[in-house]
């Protein structure tokens, strides 16, 4: 599952992951859609952009997912290095499968992070 508001980046991630043999079961451009779709789809991993076009950001969406599905694997992708510190302060993420990837990132880094978090 990929949630990214920049359509070009969403397609780049999706096409890359499909070319590497991964399934992309859903894509979205808003946090609201992921929250409703997650329970129905139950993906192996959710890749969520931090900055999304609504009143919810990627951390808000991740909190809602972890609250309902504590074993969820979530990668939050952001250009803001402060997000790592922000997540470290939120107790709901303690001992959970949530990681932050800082943009710009290599596509190979995205794939290795997916493999690592799914196997965690």
Residue frames as a rotation matrix with the C-alpha (Angstrom) as fourth column:
UNK 1
0.590 0.807 0.000 0.00
0.807 -0.590 0.000 0.00
0.000 0.000 -1.000 0.00
UNK 2
-0.603 -0.786 0.136 1.41
0.793 -0.609 0.001 3.38
0.082 0.109 0.991 -1.03
UNK 3
0.648 0.728 -0.225 0.09
0.745 -0.667 -0.011 6.75
-0.158 -0.160 -0.974 0.15
UNK 4
-0.541 -0.822 -0.181 1.81
0.672 -0.551 0.494 9.64
-0.506 0.145 0.850 -1.60
UNK 5
0.368 0.765 -0.528 0.24
0.300 -0.635 -0.712 12.96
-0.880 0.104 -0.463 -2.62
UNK 6
-0.097 -0.453 -0.886 2.68
-0.781 -0.517 0.350 13.57
-0.617 0.726 -0.304 -5.48
UNK 7
0.788 0.603 0.123 1.27
-0.399 0.653 -0.644 11.44
-0.468 0.459 0.755 -8.28
UNK 8
0.544 -0.654 -0.525 4.61
-0.597 0.137 -0.790 11.16
0.589 0.744 -0.316 -10.14
UNK 9
-0.496 -0.743 0.449 6.37
-0.842 0.285 -0.459 9.81
0.213 -0.606 -0.767 -7.05
UNK 10
0.122 0.638 0.760 3.49
-0.664 0.622 -0.415 7.46
-0.738 -0.454 0.499 -6.29
UNK 11
0.930 0.253 -0.267 3.76
-0.364 0.517 -0.775 6.01
-0.058 0.817 0.573 -9.81
UNK 12
0.115 -0.969 -0.217 7.56
-0.752 0.058 -0.657 5.82
0.650 0.238 -0.722 -9.56
UNK 13
-0.491 -0.246 0.835 7.34
-0.817 0.462 -0.345 3.80
-0.301 -0.852 -0.428 -6.31
UNK 14
0.431 0.779 0.456 4.54
-0.513 0.627 -0.586 1.62
-0.743 0.019 0.669 -7.66
UNK 15
0.838 -0.123 -0.532 6.25
-0.478 0.309 -0.823 0.85
0.265 0.943 0.200 -11.00
UNK 16
-0.197 -0.979 0.041 9.57
-0.836 0.146 -0.529 0.12
0.512 -0.139 -0.848 -9.30
UNK 17
-0.405 0.062 0.912 8.05
-0.741 0.562 -0.368 -2.23
-0.536 -0.825 -0.182 -6.73
UNK 18
0.716 0.684 0.138 6.01
-0.432 0.589 -0.683 -4.05
-0.549 0.430 0.717 -9.36
UNK 19
0.592 -0.560 -0.579 9.14
-0.608 0.161 -0.777 -4.46
0.528 0.813 -0.245 -11.50
UNK 20
-0.522 -0.803 0.286 10.85
-0.777 0.311 -0.547 -6.08
0.351 -0.508 -0.787 -8.49
UNK 21
-0.585 0.325 -0.743 8.03
0.119 0.941 0.318 -8.59
0.802 0.098 -0.589 -8.07
UNK 22
-0.925 0.308 -0.223 6.18
0.190 -0.132 -0.973 -6.91
-0.329 -0.942 0.064 -5.19
UNK 23
-0.188 0.933 0.305 2.40
0.890 0.030 0.455 -6.51
0.416 0.357 -0.836 -5.17
UNK 24
-0.997 0.070 0.045 0.99
-0.082 -0.919 -0.385 -3.03
0.014 -0.387 0.922 -4.71
UNK 25
-0.597 0.799 -0.073 -2.51
0.802 0.596 -0.033 -3.71
0.017 -0.078 -0.997 -3.39
UNK 26
0.607 0.794 -0.034 -3.64
0.794 -0.608 -0.013 -0.10
-0.031 -0.019 -0.999 -3.07
UNK 27
-0.668 -0.716 0.204 -2.54
0.706 -0.696 -0.129 3.46
0.234 0.058 0.970 -3.69
UNK 28
0.534 0.819 -0.211 -3.93
0.844 -0.503 0.186 6.71
0.046 -0.277 -0.960 -2.36
UNK 29
-0.246 -0.590 0.769 -3.16
0.468 -0.767 -0.439 10.40
0.849 0.252 0.465 -2.19
UNK 30
0.040 0.304 0.952 -4.77
-0.640 -0.723 0.258 11.14
0.767 -0.620 0.166 1.21
UNK 31
-0.894 -0.368 0.255 -4.54
-0.408 0.435 -0.802 9.89
0.184 -0.822 -0.539 4.78
UNK 32
-0.168 0.919 0.357 -8.31
-0.863 0.039 -0.504 9.45
-0.477 -0.393 0.786 5.02
UNK 33
0.504 0.363 -0.784 -8.33
-0.776 0.588 -0.227 6.83
0.378 0.723 0.578 2.28
UNK 34
-0.431 -0.733 -0.526 -5.56
-0.379 0.676 -0.631 4.74
0.819 -0.072 -0.569 3.84
UNK 35
-0.788 0.137 0.600 -7.33
-0.586 0.129 -0.800 4.54
-0.187 -0.982 -0.022 7.16
UNK 36
0.270 0.956 0.114 -10.51
-0.820 0.290 -0.494 3.19
-0.505 0.040 0.862 5.60
UNK 37
0.551 -0.078 -0.831 -8.66
-0.665 0.560 -0.494 0.90
0.504 0.825 0.256 3.16
UNK 38
-0.442 -0.886 0.141 -6.10
-0.808 0.324 -0.492 -0.55
0.391 -0.331 -0.859 5.57
UNK 39
-0.378 0.342 0.860 -8.53
-0.655 0.558 -0.509 -2.71
-0.655 -0.756 0.013 7.54
UNK 40
0.709 0.700 -0.082 -10.11
-0.511 0.430 -0.744 -4.07
-0.486 0.570 0.663 4.38
UNK 41
0.687 -0.484 -0.542 -6.85
-0.492 0.238 -0.837 -4.80
0.534 0.842 -0.074 2.56
UNK 42
0.847 -0.417 0.330 -4.40
-0.189 0.344 0.920 -5.59
-0.497 -0.841 0.213 5.41
UNK 43
0.755 -0.609 -0.243 -1.20
-0.289 0.024 -0.957 -5.02
0.588 0.793 -0.158 3.37
UNK 44
0.469 -0.701 -0.537 2.18
0.812 0.582 -0.051 -6.43
0.349 -0.412 0.842 4.40
UNK 45
-0.498 -0.643 -0.583 3.51
0.773 -0.633 0.038 -2.87
-0.394 -0.431 0.812 4.58
UNK 46
0.740 0.649 0.176 2.16
0.668 -0.681 -0.300 0.66
-0.074 0.340 -0.938 4.22
UNK 47
-0.522 -0.841 0.141 4.41
0.853 -0.513 0.096 3.29
-0.008 0.170 0.985 2.68
UNK 48
0.578 0.804 -0.138 3.08
0.815 -0.576 0.054 6.66
-0.036 -0.143 -0.989 3.82
UNK 49
-0.253 -0.581 0.773 4.32
0.525 -0.754 -0.395 10.10
0.813 0.306 0.496 2.82
UNK 50
-0.636 -0.048 -0.770 4.57
0.748 -0.285 -0.600 12.43
-0.191 -0.957 0.217 5.81
UNK 51
-0.715 0.332 -0.615 3.08
-0.243 -0.943 -0.226 15.52
-0.655 -0.012 0.755 4.18
UNK 52
-0.659 0.594 0.462 -0.38
0.752 0.542 0.376 14.84
-0.027 0.595 -0.803 2.83
UNK 53
-0.859 0.317 0.402 -3.12
-0.112 -0.883 0.456 17.19
0.500 0.347 0.794 1.54
UNK 54
0.254 0.952 -0.168 -5.60
0.282 0.093 0.955 17.15
0.925 -0.290 -0.245 4.40
UNK 55
0.532 -0.034 0.846 -5.79
-0.708 -0.566 0.422 17.81
0.465 -0.824 -0.325 8.09
UNK 56
0.851 -0.273 0.448 -3.95
-0.104 0.749 0.655 14.52
-0.514 -0.604 0.609 8.72
UNK 57
0.183 -0.851 -0.492 -0.29
-0.980 -0.118 -0.159 13.86
0.078 0.511 -0.856 8.00
UNK 58
0.065 -0.234 -0.970 1.49
-0.372 0.896 -0.241 10.52
0.926 0.377 -0.028 7.67
UNK 59
-0.917 -0.398 0.024 2.12
-0.150 0.287 -0.946 10.29
0.370 -0.871 -0.322 11.41
UNK 60
-0.387 0.863 0.324 -1.58
-0.853 -0.201 -0.481 10.82
-0.350 -0.463 0.815 12.15
UNK 61
0.423 0.535 -0.731 -2.46
-0.804 0.594 -0.031 8.03
0.418 0.601 0.681 9.71
UNK 62
-0.338 -0.649 -0.681 0.21
-0.184 0.755 -0.629 5.73
0.923 -0.087 -0.375 11.19
UNK 63
-0.880 0.063 0.470 -1.10
-0.473 -0.038 -0.880 6.30
-0.037 -0.997 0.063 14.72
UNK 64
0.073 0.996 0.059 -4.63
-0.958 0.087 -0.274 5.37
-0.278 -0.036 0.960 13.66
UNK 65
0.364 -0.007 -0.931 -3.39
-0.549 0.806 -0.220 2.23
0.753 0.591 0.290 11.92
UNK 66
-0.643 -0.707 -0.295 -1.17
-0.142 0.489 -0.861 1.13
0.753 -0.512 -0.415 14.83
UNK 67
-0.597 0.502 0.626 -4.00
-0.783 -0.193 -0.591 1.74
-0.176 -0.843 0.508 17.30
UNK 68
0.488 0.872 -0.045 -6.20
-0.845 0.458 -0.276 -0.74
-0.220 0.172 0.960 15.42
UNK 69
0.938 -0.234 -0.254 -3.50
0.074 0.855 -0.514 -3.04
0.338 0.464 0.819 14.03
UNK 70
0.767 -0.626 0.141 -0.50
-0.443 -0.357 0.823 -3.11
-0.464 -0.694 -0.551 16.43
UNK 71
0.170 -0.741 0.649 1.49
0.372 0.658 0.654 -5.48
-0.912 0.130 0.388 14.23
UNK 72
0.950 0.243 0.197 1.26
0.273 -0.336 -0.901 -3.23
-0.153 0.910 -0.385 11.15
UNK 73
-0.126 -0.989 0.074 4.47
0.840 -0.066 0.539 -2.47
-0.529 0.130 0.839 9.25
UNK 74
0.877 0.478 0.050 4.70
0.451 -0.784 -0.426 1.20
-0.164 0.396 -0.903 8.27
UNK 75
-0.346 -0.928 0.140 7.36
0.923 -0.309 0.231 3.18
-0.171 0.210 0.963 6.42
UNK 76
0.742 0.502 -0.444 6.94
0.434 -0.865 -0.253 6.94
-0.511 -0.005 -0.860 6.70
UNK 77
-0.100 -0.742 0.663 8.70
0.993 -0.120 0.016 8.77
0.067 0.659 0.749 3.89
UNK 78
0.859 0.381 -0.342 9.61
0.440 -0.890 0.115 12.42
-0.261 -0.250 -0.933 4.41
UNK 79
0.293 -0.759 0.581 12.01
0.457 -0.422 -0.783 15.18
0.840 0.495 0.223 3.47
UNK 80
0.456 -0.019 0.890 11.93
-0.604 -0.742 0.293 16.45
0.654 -0.671 -0.350 7.05
UNK 81
-0.364 -0.709 -0.604 14.64
0.036 0.637 -0.770 14.95
0.931 -0.302 -0.206 9.26
UNK 82
-0.717 0.132 0.685 12.78
-0.675 -0.379 -0.633 16.19
0.176 -0.916 0.361 12.36
UNK 83
0.329 0.901 -0.283 10.09
-0.786 0.427 0.446 13.56
0.523 0.076 0.849 11.76
UNK 84
-0.036 -0.426 -0.904 12.40
0.189 0.886 -0.424 10.86
0.981 -0.186 0.048 13.13
UNK 85
-0.945 -0.325 0.028 12.66
0.059 -0.254 -0.965 12.74
0.321 -0.911 0.260 16.44
UNK 86
-0.395 0.882 0.258 8.93
-0.900 -0.427 0.083 13.44
0.183 -0.200 0.963 16.45
UNK 87
0.371 0.523 -0.767 8.10
-0.420 0.832 0.363 9.75
0.828 0.187 0.528 16.06
UNK 88
-0.453 -0.643 -0.617 10.56
0.299 0.542 -0.785 8.79
0.840 -0.540 -0.054 18.81
UNK 89
-0.926 0.116 0.360 8.51
-0.360 -0.556 -0.749 10.93
0.113 -0.823 0.557 21.23
UNK 90
-0.003 0.996 -0.088 5.21
-0.950 0.025 0.312 9.17
0.313 0.084 0.946 20.45
UNK 91
-0.482 -0.283 0.829 4.77
-0.724 0.661 -0.196 6.18
-0.493 -0.695 -0.524 22.76
UNK 92
0.596 0.770 0.226 2.29
-0.481 0.568 -0.667 4.39
-0.643 0.289 0.709 20.49
UNK 93
0.706 -0.391 -0.591 5.24
-0.549 0.224 -0.805 3.66
0.447 0.893 -0.056 18.18
UNK 94
-0.096 -0.772 0.628 7.38
-0.973 0.205 0.103 2.06
-0.208 -0.602 -0.771 20.91
UNK 95
-0.626 -0.302 0.719 8.38
-0.268 0.949 0.166 -1.48
-0.732 -0.089 -0.675 19.90
UNK 96
0.556 0.814 0.170 6.32
-0.002 0.206 -0.979 -1.27
-0.831 0.544 0.116 16.71
UNK 97
-0.189 -0.572 0.799 7.29
0.834 0.336 0.438 -1.86
-0.518 0.749 0.413 13.10
UNK 98
0.913 0.404 0.059 7.45
0.387 -0.810 -0.441 1.81
-0.130 0.425 -0.896 12.11
UNK 99
-0.124 -0.991 -0.051 10.42
0.822 -0.131 0.555 3.37
-0.556 0.027 0.830 10.36
UNK 100
0.716 0.250 -0.651 11.22
-0.059 -0.908 -0.414 6.72
-0.695 0.335 -0.636 8.77
UNK 101
0.044 -0.676 0.736 12.92
0.962 0.228 0.152 7.07
-0.270 0.701 0.660 5.39
UNK 102
0.144 -0.086 -0.986 14.39
0.102 -0.990 0.101 10.47
-0.984 -0.115 -0.134 4.53
UNK 103
0.768 0.141 0.625 13.97
0.634 -0.025 -0.773 11.85
-0.094 0.990 -0.109 1.00
UNK 104
0.346 0.277 -0.897 15.61
-0.908 0.341 -0.245 11.89
0.237 0.898 0.369 -1.35
UNK 105
0.099 -0.290 0.952 15.91
-0.511 0.806 0.299 8.13
-0.854 -0.516 -0.069 -1.20
UNK 106
-0.726 -0.383 -0.571 17.17
-0.687 0.407 0.602 5.55
0.002 0.829 -0.559 -3.60
UNK 107
0.307 0.887 -0.344 14.57
-0.866 0.410 0.286 3.09
0.395 0.210 0.894 -4.84
UNK 108
-0.059 -0.406 -0.912 16.84
0.049 0.911 -0.408 0.25
0.997 -0.069 -0.034 -3.76
UNK 109
-0.947 -0.237 0.217 16.74
-0.170 -0.202 -0.965 1.72
0.272 -0.950 0.151 -0.25
UNK 110
-0.178 0.963 0.201 12.94
-0.984 -0.178 -0.016 1.67
0.020 -0.200 0.980 -0.35
UNK 111
0.423 0.344 -0.839 12.93
-0.471 0.874 0.121 -1.99
0.774 0.344 0.531 -1.36
UNK 112
-0.457 -0.649 -0.608 15.46
0.215 0.583 -0.784 -3.06
0.863 -0.489 -0.127 1.29
UNK 113
-0.854 0.217 0.473 13.50
-0.517 -0.462 -0.721 -1.15
0.062 -0.860 0.506 3.95
UNK 114
0.205 0.961 -0.188 10.32
-0.933 0.249 0.260 -2.96
0.297 0.122 0.947 2.90
UNK 115
0.227 -0.188 -0.956 12.03
-0.054 0.977 -0.205 -6.34
0.972 0.099 0.212 3.14
UNK 116
-0.775 -0.623 -0.104 13.56
0.093 0.051 -0.994 -5.50
0.625 -0.780 0.019 6.53
UNK 117
-0.671 0.542 0.506 10.37
-0.742 -0.470 -0.479 -4.19
-0.022 -0.697 0.717 8.13
UNK 118
0.348 0.816 -0.462 8.21
-0.794 0.519 0.318 -7.04
0.499 0.256 0.828 6.85
UNK 119
0.228 -0.353 -0.907 10.66
0.178 0.931 -0.317 -9.57
0.957 -0.089 0.276 8.28
UNK 120
-0.594 -0.467 0.655 10.99
-0.458 -0.473 -0.753 -7.74
0.662 -0.747 0.067 11.61
